[in-house]
Amino acid sequence: MIYKMLVLLTSVTFLTGVVIAQEISPEATEDWSRKPPVVDPGIKGKLPSDAIVLFSGKQDLDHWEHMDGKSVSWKVEGEALVVAPKSGDIQTKQPFGSIQLHVEWKTPDPKEDYSNNMGNSGILLMGLYELQIYESFHDKNEIYYNGQAGSVYKQHIPLVNACLPPQTWQTFDIVFEAPAFNRDTSLKKPAYLTVFHNGVLILHHVELKGPMKYQGYPAYEYHESKLPLRLQEHNSQVSFRNIWLRELTLH
């Protein structure tokens, strides 16, 4: 009789969805496996203590080189690094994987540009995955939407257009999660990108479909876990300043 009652109670409990919570001690949910390293976040214009400064507005081009390894021919004017048209892209000498990146940029006077070169440049994470720079203030130089400022070029349209007028300094604050590959070189995990443009969220953890491709569809191919960061020269005198990053170990 007692056995039958227990079975009945169990059935009623299952049917009504009542769950008897198991008592768990507070210590059972405490995680002591990884102590976060201490980072001074920086205040009053100071950078995080673990930031790597790539360009500070001085004649500090030691971190950079052209794609062929030659010294940078772009000009340093005041606090800005200005693209030299038809000189070629530049890249960091040091390779990086997942990063938090801060870049300030400014498009030139529109009178200096033409056609599809209106403030045209880009930030190529790992030299492959492009976040577009373009003169897109109030859509005066309208281009396909996955090619305007703040887009993942030919992949993702920004959530909003947060551009400022030409010749105004703008900011990108970027979180880039590098892709991962299996031992057989197949893709294990795609890259992801989050971007704030002038403090406004424009890309939220978007999945990258592969490296930038102007014609055709992107597709992943195996590459090293760390590669140089690259700034694009697209025949427009775009300026850069205050470039720094933090290397990220993501779990």
N, C-alpha and C positions, 0 to 999 in steps of 0.2 A: 504493500500500500504506500509506504513512504517513497519507494522507488518511482511509482507511478506519479506521485505528487511532484517529485523533482523534475520528471520529464515534462509534466504539464506546465510547471513554472518556467522551465527553460523555453518551451514553445511560446508561451505568452510573452516572455521577455523579447524573444526574437521577432515576433510579429508586431509588437508595439514599438520596437526600435529603442527600447530602454537599454542603456549601456551602463554597467557598473564600473566606474572609473577605478583604475588601480592606483593606489597611493604611491607617488614617486617622491623621493627626497629631493630637496633643492640642489644638493651636490651632484645628483645624477645628470643634471642638464648643464653643468658648468664645464666650459671648454678651456683647458689650459694647454692645448697642443701647440699654439703658435702665438708668441708674444709680438704684437705689432711694434716695429721700430719707431723710435721717436723722431718726428719731423717738426721743426719750427716752421709754422705756416707762413711766416713773414707778415709784417704789418707796416703801414705807412709807406707803401711802394716797394718794400723789400720782397725778395723772392723766397719761395720755400727753401729750406736749408739743403735739400737734396736735389735742387734744380741744376741742370746742365745748361749754361748760358752759351748759345750758339752765335748770337749777335746782340751786342749791347748798345750800338750806336757809335762805337769808336772804330778805329782802324783794326778791328779784331776779326780778320778773315782767315785766321789760322785753322778754323774748323771746316773750311769750305774749299772746294776745288771744282773745276769743270769736269765733265763726264770723261774726258780723256786724261784726267789727272793733272792738267795744267793749272797754273795759278788763276784765281778769279779775276776776270776783266770787268766785272760790274763795278760801278763807282760808289764810293762812300761820300755822301754829301750831307754834312752836318751830322745828324743822328740817324740818317737813313741809308740803307743799301738800295741802290737804284739799278734796275735791270738795264743792261747795255743791249740794245736791239741787235739782233743777228749775231749774238755772241755765243749762244747756246745755254743750256740749263746748267745749274750748279747743284752740287750734292755735298752732304757732310762726309768728312773723311771717316767718321765713326759710324758703324752700323747700329741700328736700333730695331727692336721688335715692338711690343706693346708699349704705348707711351701716353702721357698727358702732355699736350703741346699747346703753347701759347704763341700766337703770331699776330703782329700788328702790320697792316698793309694799307696802301693808299693808291688809288688809280690816278692817272695824270689828267691834265686838262684835256677834255674831249677833242679840242682842236688839234691835239698832237696825234690823235688816233684816227682810224678809218675802218670801214667795213666791219668785219667780225673780230677786229683787234682792239675793241673798245675796252681798255683796261684788262686785257686778256692775259691771264697767268694761271698758276695753279700750284697747289701743295701736293706733292706725290709722296704719300706715306710708303715707306720701304721702296721708294722710287717707282711704285707700281700703281697705287690706289689713289686716284686724284680727287681732291676737293677743289672745286673750281673757284677762281677769282675772276671777276668780270665787273664792268660798270653797269650795274643793274638798278640804279636808283630810280624808283618810281616807274620802272619798265620803259624808260625812254629809249633804251637800246635793246628792245625785246628780242630774245633769242629763244630757241626751244627750251622748255622749262627745266629739263635735266641737263642744261648747259649754262644756266645763269649762275650768278654768284651764290655760293653756298650749296650747290648741287654736288652730289657724287657724279662726276661727269659721265653722261650717257646711261646713268643707272637710277639715281634717286632725285626726285624733286624736293627742294626744301619745304618744310611745313609752312613757312611764311617768308616774305621778302623783307629782311631787316636792314637793307642797305642804307648807307648815308650818301650824301652827294659826293661827286668827284672831288679830288684833292682834299678829302677829309680822312683822317686816320680812322681805321676800323679794326676790329679785333675778331679773331677766331680763337675759341678755346675748345680744344679737341680731346676726346678720349678715343684712342684707337686700340682695338684688340686684334693683334696679329693672327693670321690663320695658322693652323697646325696641320701637319701632314703625318701620315702613317709611315712605317718603315718601308713599305712598298711604294712610297711616294704618292699614294692616293690621298685625297683630301680627308682629314679627320674632323676639322672644325673650320668653318669659314671665318673671314674677318668681319668685325663689326665696328661701327662708327657712330659716335655721338658728338654733336657740334653745337656750341653756343656762338651766335653771331651778334656782336655788340650786346652781349648779355642775354640774348633771346634764344631759346631752344629752337633750332631749325632742323636738326636730324636727331632722332631718338633711337639709338641702338639699332640702326639699320644694318641688315645683312648685305655685305658686298658680294657681288656675283662673280667677281674675279678682277684681275688687273684692268686698268683703263684701256679701252679700245675705241678708236675713233670710228672705224668702220667694221660692222659685224657685231657679234654678241660676245661678251666677255666669258672667259672660262679659266678656271684655275690650272696652273701648272706648278709643279714642285719648285720650291726655292728655299733658300737658307732661312733660318729662324730670325736672323737679323740682317737688315740691309740698310744702306744709306737713305736718309731723308733728302728729298729733292725739291728744288724750286724751279719753276718753269719759266723759260724765256719764250715769249710768243710775240715778239716784235712790238711790244708796248712797254713804255717806261714806268712800270709799276714799282712802287717803293715798299721796302720792308724795314721794320725795326723791332727791337725788343723781342727777339726770338729765344725762347727757352723751353725746355722739356724736362719731364721726370720719367725715368724708366719705371715700368709697372711690372710687377709679378702678380698675375691674375690666377685665381684658383677656380 
